[in-house]
Amino acid sequence: MHEVTLPESLFIRLQKLAVPLVDKPADVIERVVSHYETSGPEARLGASSASKAAVAFPEAEIEERSPRERGVVVSIDGHVIRAVSVKEMYQETMKYVLDSGHSKRLHDLMPFSTSSDRYLIADRPIHPNGKEFFVPVKCGKYFMEAHKSYKTGIDHLSRLVEKMGLKLKYLG
């Protein structure tokens, strides 16, 4: 085992990439190095035309993401949410929805299904097919199913907030 000393500014940047109370510094460094190794030489040398297009058209970038790639930034009616997982994105979204007075709109949509077999959000963590939520996220008195890729999670969340009269925008 090796010991590494980091400048405070770098340690703070690493903390922003960590899952609180779960990740150790080595976990974050491992993810960063893995991302670097799999990102390809064009990403390491600077912005390619593909990445420039992804910045201009963020919805194009989400199509190319690895399903388990960490981190997402979305905006709901101008409120920016940064999350390191689908689960955290759902937690932060529900906190915003409930804290900003939209609970009645949300309650009127319960349960909100994404298919005949699955709910996105319900008042108990059971899908319409009787199976328990695989990755339940408790939000107030509701439960969300977070077992999905970023693309699917953002798509489902977008449909939910749209039904509530809000607008979700994918920022990266």
Order of alpha helices (4+ residues) and beta strands (2+ residues): alpha-alpha-alpha-alpha-alpha-beta-beta-alpha-alpha-beta-beta-beta-beta-alpha-beta
